Amino acid sequence: MLTLLVSMLAALFVTFFITPQLMKFLYSAGVVGLDLHKKNKPKLPTSGGLCVAIGILAGLLTYIGIETFLFGLSNEIIYLLAVISSVLIVTFVGFLDDLGVKKRRVKIKDGMDIRVGLSQWLKPLITLPAAIPLMVIKAGVTTMAIPFIGTVDFGLIYPLILIPIGVVGASNAINLLGGFNGSEAGMALIYTLALGLYALLHGSIASIIFFVTFAALLGFIRYNWYPARILPGDSLTYLLGSLVACGVIVGNMERAGIIALIPFIIEFFLKARAKFKASCLGKLRKDGKLDAPYGKKIYSLTHVLMNLKRMKEIDVTRSLILIEALVCCLIFFI
């Protein structure tokens, strides 16, 4: 437990202190996006996932270092090294997606922006390599309890097919819901904490993954909370999805992972109704509140919120975090 606490502190402080430096670097390098819910649409550094990834790597490597020097190598170290490999791969891929910055504003589904990500059909493919480290070590247990069917042993299907589906699915599902200052990181604080507690109660090494991620997000949220000074970018959402998948697979806690991602699963089906062309963002009014972008048509959970009540950006963020918190409570009762 002491090793875990030291690792969390390493993740927290590394993220907290390195984020301002990376903000300056990203802005000067032109890796920026428009904060679309602000009146003057300010340019902000994006790709905040880099900051969180560095913090997570610091935390996990601290844990591995302490455990190795004090107790020697163990199987759990192999799993954690595989997770580190996945983090590096998915962060690199997400950063590539964040690099699509144009010299002038162009039309995208979210309105006018200067950052254009990769094509929608390409995004699932580019996150696939993040599954490879888990596949090669055959992470997880191949037997699963299926409702109304019973226990099924998937054999080689689990590492070769189900693991890639899980990593790609989680990464892209989390990427669907966001766009409000603090929403992605805020919701992630909730589900990483909940999954970490669940894993800890069941004695799983997945608790290390989730608690270190939680600590890194605590260091990042200070700069991403409303009004944000850095945007998360796809590098953060891909990273978070990959880490959820890694933790769930390593910890054999698929049911808890699915419950935690219920808001994102709902978002997937809502976005599918619009063929994934709808935006989460609202239309900014003169009073600073947001109108639903498609009127009474619902293509996102954020559209539900904006139709229920006219909200400011910070209110939408708080509502999304509250929804995630309520959903995550179910993890401990179902």
C-alpha positions in Angstrom: 0.0 0.0 0.0 2.9 2.4 0.8 4.4 1.7 -2.6 1.1 2.5 -4.3 0.8 5.8 -2.3 4.3 6.8 -3.3 3.5 6.0 -7.0 0.4 8.1 -6.9 2.3 11.0 -5.4 4.8 10.7 -8.2 2.1 10.7 -10.8 0.3 13.7 -9.2 3.4 15.9 -8.8 5.0 15.1 -12.1 1.7 15.9 -14.0 1.1 19.0 -12.0 4.6 20.5 -12.6 5.1 19.4 -16.1 1.8 20.5 -17.5 2.6 24.3 -17.5 5.9 23.6 -19.3 4.2 21.4 -21.9 1.5 24.1 -22.3 4.1 26.6 -23.3 5.8 24.1 -25.7 2.6 23.0 -27.4 1.4 26.6 -27.9 4.7 27.8 -29.3 4.8 24.7 -31.6 1.3 25.5 -32.9 -0.4 22.5 -31.4 -3.5 24.5 -30.5 -7.3 24.4 -30.8 -10.1 26.9 -30.3 -12.1 26.9 -27.1 -15.4 26.9 -28.9 -17.7 27.6 -25.9 -16.1 31.0 -25.2 -17.2 34.2 -26.8 -13.9 35.2 -28.3 -12.9 31.5 -29.2 -9.4 31.7 -27.7 -6.6 29.6 -29.0 -5.4 27.1 -26.3 -2.7 24.5 -26.4 -4.2 21.0 -27.0 -3.1 17.4 -26.6 -3.2 17.5 -22.8 -3.0 13.7 -22.9 0.7 14.1 -23.2 0.9 15.6 -19.7 -1.3 12.9 -18.2 0.7 10.1 -20.0 4.0 11.4 -18.6 2.5 11.4 -15.1 1.1 7.9 -15.5 4.5 6.6 -16.7 6.2 8.3 -13.8 3.8 6.7 -11.4 3.9 3.2 -12.9 7.7 3.2 -13.2 8.0 4.4 -9.6 5.9 1.4 -8.5 7.9 -1.0 -10.7 11.2 0.3 -9.4 10.3 0.0 -5.8 8.8 -3.4 -6.1 11.7 -4.7 -8.2 14.4 -3.5 -5.9 12.7 -4.6 -2.7 11.0 -7.8 -3.7 12.3 -8.8 -7.2 10.5 -9.4 -10.4 7.0 -10.8 -10.4 4.2 -11.5 -12.9 2.4 -8.3 -12.0 5.5 -6.3 -13.3 5.1 -8.0 -16.7 1.5 -6.8 -16.8 2.4 -3.3 -15.8 5.2 -3.1 -18.4 2.6 -4.2 -21.0 0.3 -1.4 -19.8 3.2 1.1 -20.1 3.8 -0.1 -23.7 0.1 0.5 -24.5 0.2 3.9 -22.9 3.2 4.9 -25.1 1.5 3.6 -28.3 -1.9 5.2 -27.7 -0.4 8.5 -26.6 1.7 8.7 -29.8 -1.3 7.9 -31.9 -3.5 10.4 -30.1 -0.8 13.1 -30.5 -0.7 12.4 -34.2 -4.5 13.0 -34.3 -4.0 16.3 -32.4 -1.4 17.6 -34.9 -4.0 18.4 -37.6 -3.8 22.2 -37.1 -4.7 24.5 -40.0 -3.5 28.0 -40.5 -7.0 29.3 -40.8 -10.4 28.3 -39.5 -12.1 25.5 -41.4 -15.6 24.0 -41.1 -15.8 20.8 -39.0 -18.8 19.1 -37.4 -18.2 21.1 -34.2 -18.3 24.4 -36.1 -15.3 26.5 -37.2 -12.0 25.4 -35.8 -8.3 25.3 -36.7 -7.8 21.7 -35.6 -8.9 18.9 -37.8 -8.5 15.4 -36.5 -8.3 12.2 -38.5 -11.2 10.7 -40.4 -13.8 9.0 -38.3 -13.4 5.6 -40.0 -9.6 5.8 -39.4 -9.8 6.4 -35.6 -10.6 2.8 -34.6 -7.8 1.4 -36.8 -5.1 3.7 -35.3 -5.9 2.7 -31.7 -5.6 -1.0 -32.6 -1.8 -1.2 -32.0 -2.4 -0.3 -28.3 -3.9 -3.8 -27.8 -0.8 -5.6 -29.0 1.2 -5.5 -25.7 -1.8 -7.2 -23.9 -2.2 -9.7 -26.7 1.4 -10.9 -26.7 1.4 -11.6 -22.9 -2.1 -13.2 -23.1 -3.4 -10.8 -20.4 -6.5 -11.6 -18.6 -8.5 -14.9 -18.0 -10.1 -16.5 -21.0 -13.2 -17.7 -19.1 -16.1 -15.3 -18.7 -19.5 -15.6 -17.1 -22.1 -14.7 -19.7 -25.6 -13.9 -18.5 -28.2 -16.5 -19.3 -25.5 -18.7 -20.8 -23.0 -19.5 -18.0 -19.2 -19.7 -18.0 -17.6 -19.7 -21.4 -13.9 -20.4 -22.1 -13.0 -18.3 -25.2 -9.5 -19.8 -25.5 -7.4 -18.0 -28.1 -10.3 -15.9 -29.1 -9.9 -13.9 -26.0 -6.3 -12.5 -26.6 -6.6 -12.4 -30.4 -10.0 -11.0 -30.8 -11.7 -9.9 -27.6 -8.7 -7.9 -26.3 -8.4 -5.8 -29.5 -12.1 -5.2 -29.5 -12.0 -4.1 -25.9 -9.1 -1.7 -26.4 -10.4 -0.2 -29.6 -14.0 0.0 -28.3 -13.1 1.7 -25.0 -10.7 4.2 -26.6 -13.2 5.3 -29.2 -16.2 5.3 -27.0 -14.6 7.7 -24.5 -13.5 9.8 -27.4 -17.2 10.4 -28.4 -18.3 12.3 -25.3 -16.7 15.6 -24.3 -15.9 19.0 -25.6 -16.6 21.0 -22.4 -13.9 22.4 -20.1 -13.0 19.7 -17.6 -15.6 17.1 -18.8 -13.2 14.4 -20.0 -10.8 14.7 -17.1 -13.6 15.2 -14.6 -15.6 12.1 -15.7 -12.3 10.1 -15.8 -11.5 11.1 -12.2 -14.8 9.4 -11.2 -14.5 6.2 -13.1 -10.8 5.6 -12.4 -11.4 6.1 -8.7 -14.4 3.8 -8.7 -12.7 1.1 -10.8 -9.6 1.5 -8.6 -11.6 0.9 -5.4 -13.3 -2.1 -6.9 -10.0 -3.6 -8.0 -8.5 -2.9 -4.5 -11.4 -4.6 -2.8 -10.9 -7.7 -5.0 -7.1 -7.7 -4.5 -6.3 -7.0 -8.2 -3.2 -5.3 -9.6 -5.6 -3.3 -11.7 -5.9 -1.0 -8.7 -2.4 0.2 -9.4 -3.3 1.2 -13.0 -6.5 3.0 -12.0 -5.2 4.8 -8.9 -2.0 6.1 -10.7 -4.2 7.3 -13.5 -6.5 9.0 -11.0 -3.5 10.8 -9.4 -2.2 12.0 -12.7 -5.7 13.3 -13.6 -5.7 15.2 -10.3 -2.5 17.0 -11.3 -4.0 17.8 -14.8 -7.5 18.9 -13.8 -6.2 22.1 -12.3 -5.3 23.4 -15.8 -8.2 21.8 -17.7 -11.0 22.9 -15.4 -13.2 25.8 -16.4 -12.0 28.2 -17.7 -9.4 25.8 -19.2 -5.8 26.7 -20.0 -5.2 23.5 -22.0 -7.5 21.3 -24.0 -7.3 17.5 -23.6 -7.3 16.6 -27.2 -7.8 13.1 -28.6 -4.5 12.1 -27.0 -6.3 12.2 -23.6 -9.5 10.4 -24.6 -7.6 7.6 -26.4 -5.3 7.3 -23.4 -8.1 7.0 -20.9 -10.0 4.5 -23.0 -6.9 2.4 -23.4 -6.1 2.5 -19.7 -9.7 1.5 -18.8 -9.4 -1.5 -21.2 -6.0 -2.4 -19.8 -7.1 -2.3 -16.2 -10.3 -4.2 -16.9 -8.5 -6.9 -18.8 -5.6 -7.3 -16.4 -8.0 -7.3 -13.4 -10.6 -9.6 -15.0 -13.3 -7.1 -14.1 -15.1 -6.8 -17.4 -18.5 -6.3 -15.8 -17.3 -3.4 -13.7 -15.7 -1.8 -16.7 -18.9 -2.0 -18.8 -20.9 -0.5 -16.0 -18.4 2.4 -15.7 -18.7 3.1 -19.4 -22.5 3.1 -19.6 -22.7 6.9 -20.4 -20.2 6.4 -23.2 -22.1 3.3 -24.5 -25.3 5.4 -24.6 -23.4 8.1 -26.4 -22.2 5.6 -29.0 -25.8 4.6 -29.9 -27.0 8.3 -29.9 -24.1 9.3 -32.2 -24.9 6.2 -34.4 -28.3 7.7 -35.1 -26.6 10.6 -36.7 -24.0 8.4 -38.5 -21.4 9.8 -36.1 -21.6 13.2 -37.7 -23.3 15.0 -34.8 -21.4 17.2 -32.4 -21.6 17.2 -28.6 -21.2 21.0 -28.4 -23.9 23.6 -27.9 -24.6 26.9 -29.5 -23.3 29.8 -27.5 -25.8 32.5 -26.6 -25.0 36.1 -25.7 -25.8 35.4 -22.1 -23.1 32.7 -22.0 -25.6 29.8 -21.9 -25.8 27.0 -24.5 -28.6 26.0 -26.8 -28.9 22.4 -28.0 -27.3 22.4 -31.5 -30.1 20.4 -33.2 -33.1 21.7 -31.4 -35.2 18.9 -29.9 -33.3 16.2 -31.8 -31.1 14.2 -29.5 -27.8 12.9 -30.8 -25.7 13.1 -27.5 -26.2 13.1 -23.8 -25.2 16.7 -23.8 -28.2 17.5 -26.0 -30.4 15.9 -23.4 -28.9 18.2 -20.7 -29.2 21.3 -22.9 -32.8 20.5 -23.7 -33.7 20.0 -20.1 -32.4 23.4 -19.1 -30.3 26.2 -20.5 -26.9 25.7 -19.0 -23.5 27.3 -19.1 -20.5 25.2 -20.1 -19.5 24.6 -16.5 -23.0 23.3 -15.7 -22.9 20.8 -18.5 -19.5 19.6 -17.2 -20.8 19.2 -13.6 -23.9 17.3 -14.9 -21.8 14.9 -16.9 -19.6 14.2 -13.9 -22.7 13.7 -11.7 -24.1 11.2 -14.2 -20.8 9.3 -14.2 -20.7 9.3 -10.4 -24.2 7.9 -10.1 -23.5 5.2 -12.7 -20.2 4.2 -11.0 -22.1 3.6 -7.8 -23.7 0.6 -9.5 -20.3 -1.1 -9.8 -20.4 -2.0 -6.1 -24.0 -3.3 -6.1 -24.5 -5.2 -9.4 
